[in-house]
Amino acid sequence: MAATATLSKEERLAAHNAAIAAADKDPSLSPETGKPVSKSTLFRFGAGFLVFGILWMSGLGIVSSVLLPEHYKAIEGADPEALVGIVNSFTAVASLVSNLLFGNFSDRSRSRFGRRTPWIVFGAFLGGVMLFLTGTTHNAVLLIIFYCACMFGLNCMIAPLVAILSDRVPSGVRGTMSAFYGAGSTIGAPIGTMIGALFITNLIPGFAVAGVLMFLGGAVAVIIMPREQSADYLPKEESSVKDVLASFRPPKFSTAHDFYKAFAGRFCMLVSYQMINVYQLYIIQNYIGQSVKQSAVTISVVSSIIMVVSLVGSFISGPVSDLIGRRKVPVIVASVLFAVGIAMPWIFPSSMGMYLFAGIAGLGYAVYSAVDQALLVDVLPNKEEAGKDLGILNLATTLGQMCGPIIMSAIVVNAGYSFAFPVSIALAIIGCFFIQIIKGVK
């Protein structure tokens, strides 16, 4: 850092470009420095991704999986099951806009603290505060506003932090680093559900714990990871309204076929996942027929199973993907496992059906989350626009989060849960097909 600081901005820019070129040729070199990365540095990156995923996802999981569905019952004049679809529609649109917005803004940042770090810290504060406020109101409009603001904060963290995979992590270990992030978020979800179950009859303290965890996600990740280099030497982007709007332009379809196939595959998978994940509590209570207290026990066991298989799937699949040099195979296997797991509560509407879902689908989604992020980085057409392009790819996640609950809500209200499961299974298989036809990644 000290030696770099003595160089002129022109020399630092030349070194930056040389590092990227060297890393493109040698998968063991860092795109940030053009040099091999020490094991201790890789450990810090891995730990940062892992902790970030655990903390933000457990915070959000407390609310989205348990407390918010229960909180909806206290809102007068609203059908809780219908309100799930409405609220998720608004928050998903907020996520759609904010992910692209903050990914692009971090690409254009030239802070002495780096391009990504300031946005991660700001997002941690905004997301944590707004997640807590979501549980303090019984007004549906205010609830939507607070929850949407929380999504802005969350995506202000996620978009720049995921771009670090492209900016600073050697391509040869991206599968492993992606596995740490995937493991964190996959483990965090059941942890959040288990914590949420403890507060199912005392919601406000649960919302407070959720907000603190989301804040700590961004703050602790920044502390753990190696300090980001200053970005003040990078050429300043044009700042006219026309140039800023042009910077949001997605890659041309004619030159980025794999980019859009990855987008479609992730979208289908996330719709499938969100259809079941958001409705877990209602599936247990309304489809299986358990009481609130019984469902709290069942959902805690489900979460425990998911946490165990997530640990196994995430930490094995990422390194294996790097070892065999393939991304598609683990993602395809994961999609099939997830589809099989979804069928379990459909065929066996009981606690055992949910436990089988947790074991099979939980393993599938853990493997998927661990490797898919590395696959997305591998299909990027322009590394210098990683934040913006990953933001576009992550729109598939956002759109999936939006469409999943809407589709599930429409099917449940009009046809019942029995028709929802096969739709979710079909979408997982379609997502698998799109990943299979990607040509530029093995």
C-alpha positions, 0 to 999 in steps of 0.5 A: 500500500505504501509503495503504491501510494508513492506512484502517480495516478497515471502509474497506478492506472497503468499498474491496475490495467496490467494487473487485470490483464495478468489475472485474465491469463493466470487464474492464480493472480489477483485482478487487484494486484496482478500478483499471487494471493497469500493463503491468509488473504484468501482466508480473510476474503472467505471469512468476510463473504461467509460472515456477510452472508450469515448475518444479513440473511439471518437478519432478513430470514427472521423477518421474512420467514417468520415475523412478517407473516405473523405480523400481517395478521395484526393488520386490520382489513388485510388477508395475510396470504394475499398481503405476502404477494402485495408486499413482496411485489413492492419490495422486489421492485425496490430491490430491482431498482436498487441493485442495478443502481448501487452496482452502477454507482459503485463502478463509478465511485472514485473514493479514497476508501475504494469503489465498493467499501463506502456503499457497503457501510452505508447500506448496512446502516440503512438496511438495519434501521429500516428492517427494525422499523418494518415491525413497528407499524400496523399501517400497511402503507408504512410497512411497505415503505419501510420494507422497501427502504430496507431493500435499498439498504440491503442491495446497497451492500450486496451489489458492491460486495459481490462485485469484489469477486470480480475486482479482487479475487483470482478466477481460480478460487472464485468457486470457493469464495462464491461457496463461502458467500453461498454458504453464509446466505444459505446457513443464515436463512435457517438460522434466521428462521430459528431465531424468528421462531423464538420471537413468534409471540413477541415480535418487536424484540425479534425485529430489533435483533434482525435489524442489528444482524443486518447492520453487522453483516456489512460492517463486520465484512468490511472489517474482516476483508483486506482493506480496499485500495483507493480508487482515486486514480481511476479515470472519472466517469462523465457525469451528465444525465445522458452519460449516467443513464447510458451507463445503465445500458445492459450488454448487447444480446448479440455479444453476450448470449451466455450472460442472458442464459445465466440470467434466465436460469437464475430467474427460473430457479429463484421463482421456484425457490421463493414460491416455497420459501416465502410460504413455508409457514403458511404451507405448514399451517394451512396445507399440512394443518398445524397450529401456530405452536406446532408450526413453530416447532416444525419450522425450527426442525426444518431450519436445523436440517437446512442448516446442516445440509447447507454446511455440507453442500456449500463447503464441498461444492465450491472447492470441487467446482474449482478443482474440476474447473466446471461450474455448470455441472454442480448447478445442474445437479443442484437444480434437480435436487431442488426439484425433487425436494419440492415434491416431498411436501406435495406428495407427503403433506406432513411434518416428514414431508417438510423434513424431506424437503429441507434435506433434499431441496436444502442441499440442492439450493446450498450447492446452487448458491455456492457455485452460481455466483462464480458462474455469473462472474465467469459470464461477465462481458466486461470486468470494468463494469462488474458492479453494473453487470452483476447488478443486472444479473442479480435482477434475476434474483430480484425478479424471482423474489417478486414473481415467486410470491405473486405466482404462489399467492395467485395459485394458492388463492385460486387453486390451492397448494396442490397446484403450486408445487408442480409449478415450482418443480417445473420452473426449477427444471426450466432453470436447469435447461438454461444453465445447460445451454451456456457455451462459454463456461464448462 
